[in-house]
Amino acid sequence: MRAPRLDDPDLSLHLLFDQWPQTAAVFLSRRMLCFGCPITPFHTVIDACLEYGLDEAEFRAELRAAALGHRTDCTK
C-alpha cells in the first residue's frame, strides 16, 4: 500500500486527519464540522469545499501549510 498524498483528490478526510492531524485546525478555524463527523471516511477535501462553498485551491493551500507546520491565517 502506498503512502497517502496530501494532494490526492480521492484522499478521505478520515485519512487526512489521521496522517496530518494538524490540518484539523484549518477546518475548525472555519467552523467546519468535518473533524469528528462520522462521514469523514467517505468525504474528500473536494466534498468539504463543495459543502461549505470554499475555493478548493485556496483551502488546499491552507491544508498544505498546516501539514508542513507553517502558520497560516485560517480565520477566513
PyMOL commands that set and color helices and strands:
alter all, ss='L'
color gray80, all
select helices_A, chain A and resi 13-19+21-29+45-52+56-67
alter helices_A, ss='H'
color red, helices_A
deselect
rebuild
show_as cartoon
